[in-house]
């Protein structure tokens, strides 16, 4: 950089490594708003800058007063979602006093320049999962220089893979405290700035999003890079079921009636090999599964040639506006609309297991009529089904209805007679030992449960999910696999696809559940005294608690299970939605869909 007599700047644009046509390094002296003159450098990874004005301190402390932290001096292209040429205006050349300015009692003058802005994000120092918008405004007296930088940066951003260009957005105006539309308004500018086209559908009734997704042709759907839900877990479940109901062509898991249950104690294996009864049942279910793979082998994973699974491009996204937002908490680590929006525009991807739930009979007197639903987070019976049923009476209360309904159901303390059969998994396939063992004082378990240090928590770049999601198929059932059984009176039966972390349960139902390991976590809460069940619920609300470490709690990792109620009617909670099933079966499809997310960092 050179200066003439009247202190005007004479720019020297330096292009280095011109032989590298893919990513030549470019340097320019420009002004960074609220800082001063810097040397801006573009390389293959991103932007960096360093001050050209000498200070008595480290050259960046003048911004600590404003930002409370050291000013970043670089940003990667993977963290930049937009670059734009802004209008002609002021560039503030440092808006705080350096040591020299304090002595001379003056500040640097502001100037009007042509400007361009780089939009990115920073991770919160206190909450690494929380992403905060960051904007860097650079100024230059020559418009062509600013245009050159904008064109060069946009060319680099276009090389970033996986970023969406066209999205279908569903907004539930009634989500949470009727905040769905307001939530979308807070993030819509991020998508516009990133030049992403959005077709926005504001739902007008329950089931509206389901109907739109089910009626959208594959050709129309292929024109989108993703489908976004602005709402809660139940709303996402509606969109997911609308998408899969007409496209996912896979055989049903075995029905409970396919097995002849022998009389015996809990956890006995079934009397015969599964293959024997499945072969007989294939006629009843129109040949939807064969005796060869027991309804759980790779042949079940039939693919629509027009819309294969998992889809190589189409992803789902959730912008949280619900009551619990457990799926977002487990896939991004933060219940924050801006963070989720940034995951989407930056094209992040994580695979997610999906459970196929089949109700064979709605009531004991019903005919066998399979009804299929899909769940991305949780399926629950007993306490969970009663809470969702009770909460429907108090929708006018908003999210508080769940606390009110939960208290009523807890005080009622009802248990239900039922039988559950689950597919045994070889020990080497799980990432921790099953939560079974001996007990202390007849209440707490002291062995069998995995130590906290042995738990492998699912997080960003999870090795377990990365390896296992590559196959994206249901569990392949070996010939020697056994179906085991537990029967008795249960306060609740839960099947967690993911950990289900939320603000009321910071570790979720199962702290070490994974997003794409192909396993359900079956949690059976046996009938027990009121005070012990309260103890279990309190452990769920504690960070670092042990809600599964009780004698009356059974926890199994399994790819499939069946359920039969001894009562006349049974209500399940599927991702916050009611589902009636007297006889039910479930199987998990590993990595069936992908989300715009990267997994929680911690």
Phi, psi and omega in degrees: 000138178236155178233145177263189188297322182269022174067016173285153184269131173256113186279143173232105180278123186248120175252118184250153180057047182298338179294337178273092186288341183284317184213069178294143178279131182236133177239141174212147171269120181224177176251132176263124184303137180067015179226295182144199184282133181224159171264111182268129183237131175250126173227193186291337184264329183170207181248147172216158180211151177220148185292144174257347178266133181281138176237163176280345179251210185274006176085355180229354185291343181295339180266356181294330179297321183277315186261346179073010180203168180293136180294130175298150178242016177197161173209134180279151177298330178294344179254004179256128180250348180196149172225133182217148174274120182260180185285169177289129182188192185286141167242120181275117185270056180099112184251021174221170188268123170275175181300320180294319181293326179296317180292322184268357179053048177213162175238161178291136180289150175274157180221152174269134183214170166283144189227151169223151188237136176252122182256125178212208179211161171233149176276136179298137181293325182276328180230093184302334180284345181270121181258130184247135179299140177227132180235133179238116181257122180248145181233151178207148183284342181254124179299317180303326179295315178297318179296322178299316180294318180297315180296318180295317181291319178296324176297322178291321179294326179294342178278347179290125186277150170085002182279133184286154177241336185216123186231145171259120187244126173254130179242123175264106183292345183261001182296145179057231177265056182048047185247011184300313182293320179295322179297317179296321180299329181288337184244353183301325180295331178296317180291320179296319180295325180278004179060040176261125177284135181230125169263114187258126176245112176270115186291147184249350182198167174295135180087357180298312181296323177301313183296318180296315181293320182290329183269348179288129181287159178297326178296318178294318182293328179292346177280351178255150175269346181186165178238126186247135175250122173257097186170205183257190182297321180296321179293318176297322178300321178297315179295316180300315181291325175296325179288314187278332187303323182256001186235327184275104184257089180227146178297156179285155171288165181300142176278154179304328182287352178287350183243140174266109186276129177272153179282132181177188181281172179300149174074012172293150173284159180293155191294332184228169177292144182302323187300328185297316183276330180295324179299321179289326186282346185297329178292320181299325186256026174059034175068030184281344171214160186246162178289341184296318184244008176059025179073008184227011183265178183301331181295344177291336189274068181289142184242134172281117184299334180279333181216079185288161177240142347289145183292135186290339185237313186298129176230160175254152176223151178231125171255112193293129175210024185257199183272326181235320177056047183293324182295317178296318179301324183277338185256337176241338181089355182219137177268073188218127184295319181295317178301315179295319179298320179293322175301323182288307185293332178276356174074033178293156180217134171217140180276152184223130173291147176231133178265129173267120183248128181240122171267114181277324179220127180289322177227172181296330183269356183288157172283162177285105180224095184302131175235121190255135172225164178236145180229137180259345184229314191199144169230127185220146182232163179080243180305316183292318178293322179294322180295315181292326177293314181293322184293335180297337180284345187234039181300332180296345181277349184074207182300336181295343182297331181291320176296316181295313180294322179297321178295316180298315181293321178298315180295330179291323174052059180266141173241160187226141177278129181200167176229134181237131173243138182222151183278125180289141180245136177301144188300330183289346184272339179271156182266008176197162180290153178294149184278069175228154178169185179282169188235157175249127183059021179069011185238300185260146174275145179240353176214161181095321178284143181291140174294154181302324181289340181272349182286133177259106184277139179283128179208185182308135181058039180299125181293324180295312181290324182295318182287315189277336180283350182292335181273328174053044178227165174293169179297132178275115187278115178289158184299327184273004181296147181242147169264121179257164190223145171223129179220155182152205178259128184238136169285327178201154172231124182230143175233108183263122176280323178231180184292334180063044174293142176204180185293334179272337178230086188300332177261354182081189178286321179225110190297328185255023173290148183247160183283329187211052177257001177076022182231142168265150173255106181271118184242114182250120178257105180288159177301134183207167177302152183304316186293326179289322177294323176297319178300316178301315181294323178295320178298328177296328184275353183266135170291123183083013180286174179232069184292342181266356188267052177231154181295327183275005179251127174247134183228122181230142172261124187207151175273349183200150175207163174234159183217136174225125178272146175270352179271185182275329185215144181223139180240129178250157175250111178251105180050039178088005180243145179289142178209119183268129183203110173280320172240131187218147172222154184215146171217153182256138174253117188286126177058037186294323178233168175234149182246154170284085181196169181232003183087153180289148179280325181224000000 
